[in-house]
Amino acid sequence: MDSFTKLNELKNILEDMGGVLVALSGGIDSSFLLKVSKDVLGNRAVAATAISYIYPSWEINEAREFAKELGVEHVEIEFDPLTDVLGFKNNPIDRCYICKRTVFSKLISFANEVGIDYVVDGTNADDLKDYRPGLRAIEELKVKSPLLMAGLTKEDIRFLAKEMGLKFYDKPSFACLATRIPYGDEINKIKLKMIDDAEVFLINKGFKNVRVRCHGNIARIEVSKNDFKKFFSMELIDEVEKKLKEIGFKYVSLDLTGYKTGSLNLGVK
């Protein structure tokens, strides 16, 4: 199917649901889903964002701004993974599963309270290609994934978002900050704050696809290979090193492989 055929299928799926609570992270997938849900269902589409220090601060703000721009009701549900999610701080390989179980259980409880039948998320067809234990939680809790159900890929979503005039159509994919910490390394607020501050600094320097992986006191920076030339300015290198050391890292490195989504999932089955 072409992108427009998949879009029509998505609209039919949402219309059949009648009313949805969209888990809005601020990323392109959930934002696109919210836009189409609003177009199809009007005020029967409500957005919900989980608020926690494990999410990039700027992306939470973008979720707020987009929901306001669309004029949809937007609820914020706070949670603390280090206290609410059993075993999260130990960073097991199914960390995403146990976290999503907690988050989506909270969203489902809210939906039940206000009489919304379906909680939906932004999982798309390409998400099945990576190690994503969180998908198991989605399935167990019977959360619906309309983009996946309609067969929409990331390429479809970017294309359609651009056709709709949505400014975020080329927005890079981001994920919770805990994904920057290797499995088995303890997760704590200090590390998460260091990662968030470092990535915000690099984004403000013009790097769109960026990750700061935290290996103890070492920052391993990933940027797109297309941005290597921009990175290799002695003035910028000195500025990045100084800033990240001020943030709390002892050593600062650039990964010569370049940016890769889910690079810490290599070898995980």
GIUR-V739712 format. One record per residue. N is the residue number from 0. RES is the residue in three letters. OMEGA is omega in whole degrees, -180 to 180 (none if undefined). Layout:
BEGIN
{{N | RES | OMEGA} {N | RES | OMEGA}}
END
This chain:
BEGIN
{{0 | MET | 175} {1 | ASP | -174} {2 | SER | -177} {3 | PHE | 176} {4 | THR | 178} {5 | LYS | 178} {6 | LEU | 178} {7 | ASN | 177} {8 | GLU | 177} {9 | LEU | -180} {10 | LYS | 179} {11 | ASN | 179} {12 | ILE | -179} {13 | LEU | 179} {14 | GLU | 179} {15 | ASP | 179} {16 | MET | 175} {17 | GLY | 178} {18 | GLY | -176} {19 | VAL | 167} {20 | LEU | -176} {21 | VAL | 175} {22 | ALA | -173} {23 | LEU | 179} {24 | SER | -172} {25 | GLY | 177} {26 | GLY | -175} {27 | ILE | -175} {28 | ASP | -178} {29 | SER | 178} {30 | SER | 177} {31 | PHE | 179} {32 | LEU | 179} {33 | LEU | 179} {34 | LYS | -179} {35 | VAL | 178} {36 | SER | 178} {37 | LYS | 180} {38 | ASP | -175} {39 | VAL | -169} {40 | LEU | -179} {41 | GLY | -177} {42 | ASN | 174} {43 | ARG | 173} {44 | ALA | -180} {45 | VAL | 179} {46 | ALA | 176} {47 | ALA | -180} {48 | THR | 174} {49 | ALA | -177} {50 | ILE | -180} {51 | SER | 178} {52 | TYR | 178} {53 | ILE | -180} {54 | TYR | 177} {55 | PRO | -175} {56 | SER | -178} {57 | TRP | -179} {58 | GLU | 174} {59 | ILE | 179} {60 | ASN | 178} {61 | GLU | 176} {62 | ALA | 179} {63 | ARG | -177} {64 | GLU | -177} {65 | PHE | 178} {66 | ALA | 178} {67 | LYS | 179} {68 | GLU | 179} {69 | LEU | -178} {70 | GLY | 179} {71 | VAL | 174} {72 | GLU | -175} {73 | HIS | 179} {74 | VAL | 178} {75 | GLU | -177} {76 | ILE | -175} {77 | GLU | 173} {78 | PHE | -179} {79 | ASP | -175} {80 | PRO | -178} {81 | LEU | 177} {82 | THR | -176} {83 | ASP | -173} {84 | VAL | -178} {85 | LEU | 176} {86 | GLY | -175} {87 | PHE | -174} {88 | LYS | 179} {89 | ASN | 173} {90 | ASN | 177} {91 | PRO | -177} {92 | ILE | 175} {93 | ASP | 179} {94 | ARG | -178} {95 | CYS | 179} {96 | TYR | -176} {97 | ILE | 178} {98 | CYS | -179} {99 | LYS | 176} {100 | ARG | -179} {101 | THR | -176} {102 | VAL | -176} {103 | PHE | 173} {104 | SER | 177} {105 | LYS | 180} {106 | LEU | 179} {107 | ILE | 179} {108 | SER | 178} {109 | PHE | -179} {110 | ALA | 179} {111 | ASN | -179} {112 | GLU | -175} {113 | VAL | 174} {114 | GLY | 175} {115 | ILE | -173} {116 | ASP | -172} {117 | TYR | 167} {118 | VAL | -176} {119 | VAL | 180} {120 | ASP | -173} {121 | GLY | 177} {122 | THR | 178} {123 | ASN | -173} {124 | ALA | -179} {125 | ASP | -178} {126 | ASP | -180} {127 | LEU | -176} {128 | LYS | -177} {129 | ASP | 175} {130 | TYR | -177} {131 | ARG | -179} {132 | PRO | 179} {133 | GLY | 179} {134 | LEU | 178} {135 | ARG | 178} {136 | ALA | 179} {137 | ILE | -179} {138 | GLU | -178} {139 | GLU | -177} {140 | LEU | 179} {141 | LYS | 170} {142 | VAL | -179} {143 | LYS | 179} {144 | SER | -174} {145 | PRO | 179} {146 | LEU | 178} {147 | LEU | -180} {148 | MET | -180} {149 | ALA | 179} {150 | GLY | -177} {151 | LEU | 176} {152 | THR | 177} {153 | LYS | 179} {154 | GLU | 177} {155 | ASP | -176} {156 | ILE | 179} {157 | ARG | 180} {158 | PHE | -177} {159 | LEU | 178} {160 | ALA | 177} {161 | LYS | 178} {162 | GLU | 180} {163 | MET | -179} {164 | GLY | 180} {165 | LEU | -172} {166 | LYS | -176} {167 | PHE | -173} {168 | TYR | -179} {169 | ASP | -179} {170 | LYS | 177} {171 | PRO | 176} {172 | SER | 175} {173 | PHE | -179} {174 | ALA | -179} {175 | CYS | -173} {176 | LEU | 179} {177 | ALA | 180} {178 | THR | 178} {179 | ARG | -176} {180 | ILE | -177} {181 | PRO | 177} {182 | TYR | 180} {183 | GLY | 175} {184 | ASP | -177} {185 | GLU | 176} {186 | ILE | 174} {187 | ASN | -175} {188 | LYS | -179} {189 | ILE | 179} {190 | LYS | -178} {191 | LEU | 178} {192 | LYS | 178} {193 | MET | -180} {194 | ILE | -179} {195 | ASP | -179} {196 | ASP | -178} {197 | ALA | -179} {198 | GLU | 176} {199 | VAL | 179} {200 | PHE | -178} {201 | LEU | 176} {202 | ILE | 179} {203 | ASN | 176} {204 | LYS | 174} {205 | GLY | 179} {206 | PHE | -176} {207 | LYS | 178} {208 | ASN | -175} {209 | VAL | 171} {210 | ARG | 170} {211 | VAL | 180} {212 | ARG | -175} {213 | CYS | 177} {214 | HIS | -175} {215 | GLY | 179} {216 | ASN | 180} {217 | ILE | 172} {218 | ALA | 176} {219 | ARG | -175} {220 | ILE | 172} {221 | GLU | 170} {222 | VAL | 178} {223 | SER | 179} {224 | LYS | 177} {225 | ASN | -179} {226 | ASP | -179} {227 | PHE | -178} {228 | LYS | 179} {229 | LYS | -178} {230 | PHE | -174} {231 | PHE | 169} {232 | SER | -176} {233 | MET | 179} {234 | GLU | 180} {235 | LEU | 179} {236 | ILE | 179} {237 | ASP | -179} {238 | GLU | 179} {239 | VAL | 180} {240 | GLU | -179} {241 | LYS | -176} {242 | LYS | -177} {243 | LEU | 175} {244 | LYS | 175} {245 | GLU | 179} {246 | ILE | 177} {247 | GLY | 177} {248 | PHE | 178} {249 | LYS | 179} {250 | TYR | -179} {251 | VAL | -178} {252 | SER | 175} {253 | LEU | 179} {254 | ASP | -177} {255 | LEU | 174} {256 | THR | -179} {257 | GLY | -178} {258 | TYR | 176} {259 | LYS | 177} {260 | THR | 177} {261 | GLY | -177} {262 | SER | 178} {263 | LEU | 177} {264 | ASN | -179} {265 | LEU | 179} {266 | GLY | 180} {267 | VAL | 179} {268 | LYS | none}}
END
